[in-house]
Amino acid sequence: YQSLVFTTPPTRQVPINVKVGKDYISATPIGTNPFSADNLNSRNFQITNRTNLDKEYSSKADAEKKVESSFISSIKFGIRYSDREKDINEYDGSAWQTASGTGVSLPASSLPTQQGVTNFLGGGFPLNYSGITFPSDLNAIAGKLAQAGAVTTNVYNPNQSFNVNEKTYAGYFQVNLKGTLGDIPFTGNAGVRAVNTNLGVTSFIQNFVINIVNGVHVPTLTGGISQVNTNSSYTNFLPSINLKFDLSDNTFFRAAYSKSVTRPVFSDMGGLSINYQNLIVNLAGNASLKPYESDNYDGGFEWYTTSGGIISTNFFYKKLSSFITDVTTNNVNLLGVNYISYSQPENQGGGSIFGNEVSFQQPLKFLPGFLKGLGVIANVTFSNGELNLKNGQIASFPGVSRYSLNSAIYYDNGGKFQARLAYTYRDHYLLLPSDVFGQEIWHSNYGQLDGSVNYEIKKGFSIFADATNLNNGKDKTYSSSAASPAYDQSRPLFYGVTGVRVAAGVRLVLK
């Protein structure tokens, strides 16, 4: 990080009343406008330029041979090769003082702005932004700082720059199965895949010291840039078997086992993001991350009704090891500086996910007249998962909702007119077992209603309309810690509203 010089701006004191309510905290200025030109002062402005080069080369070859056997119909084998590289370089530009070393004061009339809104987030929060203007053109503001004599730079940031290269060599062998077990016909396949992974991570580190200047923590780079190379290699053997048994003409049983591996994402393996003012390491890359493995077991029944419907149920169980998630540690010394908290992705202990999926799909052909085109689809999943952290704690498994639903009512009169109304829902789920403050972060439950219609005017020519999020669903994240101001969903950490989206048009198919 570059050296930042902070100056003491002219005193801008605005008396306020602070009111603590049940669901919010409000601050009201007394007798003055904190957004007037007399109360605007800038002492730091930053622009980050990041280049992200991601390239991959891959090749594969497959072969299959038919086999005359009572259980094996054919054999397949093949090889795979991939070479992927991700290169991230960051350059930081800053304007922090005038040529004379004083703070930069910007009159409100000189700032390119846009007016605030009176109905903030649909009125869901007790905030009024109608009297506030927001910056609308950061480049123009940077220009104003330059006109005021501010210093701008474009300095290479080694601590946020890194390179990852991953080469994989893989081969597989598979037998396709077909035969009978007693009087029960079956089909399926069994095989094994071997994958060798070679990983190289290059990080760059420049030492720094943090001094307190006018009450602000200012980092100053010291010495040259050090290059750190981390290399690893590992081989995984991944067996699998899939079987389908024909219990009758319309009833089937499926069973499967597989072992899978998930490699760490490249963005978790490098870079160092630091909040110097609060002495918090937001996220430190971990070049020593290993992939996590999962043993997957599935079994279920399918029944196809005589009227074209299907009822099915499937049970699944996943046993995982070395799962990757962010871990926060308090009071960590890094490059000579003691940080209040330090967050880094790490391989954890074991985890498991167990669940059951029930599906139902049925065209309502028994209805009279034009109603015969109606049909229903429903899919409900119940699941439960837990993760064993290295500190001995047991957490909910990230990304797993206890309940989820996919459902739809559709109409199709043979292709002339089609309509669909679909509703999806998932229960709340854990996003992070530990954020930078050591808190669990959860995503609230979310439901969304979508609809579409299509009418064919003539062969190859139709009109359509699609609507997304008709119920105006809202995304929220919150903390599980009662000590956090975002403890419940009325004061979320994140609140997102995408609104209703509608599209209409015509389709022309030329043959």
ZISULFEN-V349905 format. One record per backbone hydrogen bond with DSSP energy under -1.0 kcal/mol. CO is the residue of the C=O (numbers start at 1). NH is the residue of the N-H. Records with the same first field share a line. If there is no record, write none. Layout:
BEGIN
CO = NH ; NH
END
This chain:
BEGIN
15 = 30
17 = 28
19 = 26
24 = 21
26 = 19
28 = 17
33 = 36
36 = 39
37 = 40
42 = 104
45 = 95
47 = 93
49 = 91
51 = 89
53 = 87
55 = 85
57 = 83
59 = 81
61 = 79
63 = 77
65 = 75
67 = 69
71 = 178
73 = 67
74 = 176
75 = 65
76 = 174
77 = 63
78 = 172
79 = 61
80 = 170
81 = 59
82 = 168
83 = 57
84 = 166
85 = 55
86 = 164
87 = 53
88 = 162
89 = 51
90 = 157
91 = 49
92 = 155
93 = 47
95 = 45
97 = 151
98 = 101
102 = 98
104 = 42
107 = 110
108 = 111
112 = 136
114 = 134
119 = 122
120 = 123
121 = 124
125 = 127
129 = 132
132 = 116
134 = 114
137 = 141
138 = 142
139 = 143
140 = 144
141 = 145
142 = 146
143 = 147
144 = 148
145 = 150
146 = 149
155 = 92
158 = 161
162 = 88
163 = 202
164 = 86
165 = 200
166 = 84
167 = 198
168 = 82
169 = 196
170 = 80
171 = 194
172 = 78
173 = 192
174 = 76
175 = 190
176 = 73 ; 74
177 = 188
179 = 186
181 = 184
184 = 181
185 = 246
186 = 179
187 = 244
188 = 177
189 = 242
190 = 175
191 = 240
192 = 173
193 = 238
194 = 171
195 = 236
196 = 169
197 = 234
198 = 167
199 = 232
200 = 165
201 = 230
202 = 163
203 = 228
205 = 226
207 = 222
209 = 220
211 = 218
213 = 216
216 = 213
218 = 211
219 = 4
220 = 209
226 = 205
228 = 203
230 = 201
232 = 199
234 = 197
236 = 195
238 = 193
239 = 259
240 = 191
241 = 257
242 = 189
243 = 255
244 = 187
245 = 247 ; 253
250 = 304
251 = 247 ; 248
252 = 302
253 = 245
254 = 300
255 = 243
256 = 298
257 = 241
258 = 296
260 = 294
262 = 292
265 = 268
266 = 269
268 = 286
271 = 285
273 = 282 ; 283
275 = 280
279 = 340
280 = 275
281 = 343
283 = 273
286 = 289
292 = 262
293 = 321
294 = 260
295 = 319
296 = 258
297 = 317
298 = 256
299 = 315
300 = 254
301 = 313
302 = 252
303 = 311
305 = 308
309 = 305
310 = 361
311 = 303
312 = 359
313 = 301
314 = 357
315 = 299
316 = 355
317 = 297
318 = 353
319 = 295
320 = 351
321 = 293
323 = 348
325 = 346
327 = 344
329 = 342
332 = 339
334 = 337
337 = 334
339 = 332
340 = 331
341 = 281
342 = 329
343 = 284
344 = 327
346 = 325
349 = 323
350 = 388
351 = 320
352 = 386
353 = 318
354 = 384
355 = 316
356 = 382
357 = 314
358 = 380
359 = 312
360 = 378
361 = 310
362 = 376
363 = 365
364 = 367
368 = 371
369 = 372
370 = 373
371 = 374
373 = 412
374 = 364
375 = 410
376 = 362
377 = 408
378 = 360
379 = 406
380 = 358
381 = 404
382 = 356
384 = 354
385 = 397
386 = 352
387 = 395
388 = 349
389 = 392
393 = 389
395 = 387
397 = 400
402 = 383
403 = 427
404 = 381
405 = 425
406 = 379
407 = 423
408 = 377
409 = 421
410 = 375
411 = 419
416 = 456
417 = 413
418 = 454
419 = 411
420 = 452
421 = 409
422 = 450
423 = 407
424 = 448
425 = 405
426 = 446
429 = 443
430 = 399
432 = 441
435 = 438
439 = 435
440 = 480
441 = 431 ; 432
442 = 478
443 = 429
446 = 426
448 = 424
449 = 470
450 = 422
451 = 467
452 = 420
453 = 465
454 = 418
455 = 463
458 = 461
460 = 509
461 = 457 ; 458
462 = 507
463 = 455
464 = 505
465 = 453
466 = 503
467 = 451
468 = 501
469 = 472
475 = 496
476 = 444
477 = 493 ; 494
478 = 442
481 = 484
484 = 487
486 = 479
488 = 491
494 = 477
496 = 475
501 = 468
503 = 466
505 = 464
507 = 462
END
